[in-house]
Amino acid sequence: MNRNIQKILRGRRVRAKIRGTAERPRLTVFRSNRSIELQLINDVEGKTLVMATTKEVKTAKGKTQASEEAGKLIATRAIKAGFKRAVFDRGHYRYHGRVKAAVDGAREAGLEV
C-alpha cells in the first residue's frame, strides 16, 4: 500500500470513532504546509459552527506558535457562541507538533477537548 492510501484509511478509521453533536461538536484540523485551519462541526446537521485559521493570527513568530494562537482563537469564539466542550478529530495527522499546539492552545483558552 502506498502512503496516500494509508493516510486515507487512517483518517477513515479515526473519523469512524468520532461524532460531533450540538452539545459537543467535533473540533477538526486541516494542516497545510503554510497554515492550520480549525473548525467546530455539528455532524447531526452537517454544519460548521465556528472556524479559525493561522492566517488570522498576525503576532506569531513561527508556524507552531501560530497554531497555538489559532487554537486560542477558536476556543474564545466557541465559548462566545456557547460551546464549552468539543470532541477532537485529528483526522489522518499525528497528534504532534502543530496539531498538538493548536489543541493545547484551545485547552489553554478554556475549551474542554
N, C-alpha and C positions, 0 to 999 in steps of 0.2 A: 504494500500500500504506500502511496506517496504521501508527502507531508500535508498537502492540501486536503486530501480525503480524510486523513487522520484528524485534522483540525475541524472539519465539518462534523465528523462523528463525535468528537469530544464535545463540541458545542451542543449537539442534539442531546447527548447523554446528560449534560449539566442542566439544560433547559427542561428536560422531561421531569426533573425532580422539583422544579420551582414554579409556583403560581403566584401572581400578584392579585390582590383583591382590592376592593375600595377602601378597606380599613388599613391594609398593609400592602401597599403597591410594590412592584418589583423595581429595584434600582439596577439598571443595566448600564454596561460600559461598552463604548466603542473606542478603540485605540488606533490611531493612525501614527505615521512617523512624526507628524507635526503637533498633533493635538489629541485631547481626550474629550469625548462627549459623554455626558451622564444624563440619563432620563429616568423619571419615575413613571411607570406604566401600570395602568389598571387593566389586567388581562381579561377580566369579565366583560368589560365594554370595549376593549381594544383601543384605549385612548391614552395618549401621553399627557400626564398631569403637570409635570414640571420638568424643565430642561436647563442644563448648564454646560458650558464648554470652556476649555482653556483659552479660546480666542477672546473671551470676555475679560480675562484676567490680564491686567497690564503691569502689575507690580512684581511679578515673579522673576527670578533670576535664571531659572532653568526649567526643563520640562517636568521634572519630578515635583518641584515646588509649585509650579503652575497647576499640576494635577491636584495637589493638596488644596490649593486655593479654590479650584473648581468644585472640589468636594464640599468645602465650607459654604460655597455659594449655593449649591443645590440644597444643602441642609437648611440654610436660612430661608430659601424660597419654599421648601417643603413645609417647614414649621409655620411659615406665614400663611400657607394655603391650608393648614390644618392637619398635616400628616406628621406624626411623631415617630412612627415605626416604618421599616421597609425590609424587604427580603432582597438580599444581594444576589445578583446574577452576573457572574464573571464571564459568561459565555465560553469561548474556547481559549481565553487568556489565562495564564498562570497568575495566581494571587501573589504578585511580586512586583517590585519596582513602582512604576507609575500607577498601575491599577490599585495596588495596596495603598499608596499615598492618597489617592482620591477617596477611597473608602475611609481611611483613617481621618482625613480632613472632615468628612461628613459626620463621623462619630464624634470628633472633637467639637464640632459646632452644635451637637445636641441631637442628631438624628440617630435613633436606635436601629442599628443594622445587624 
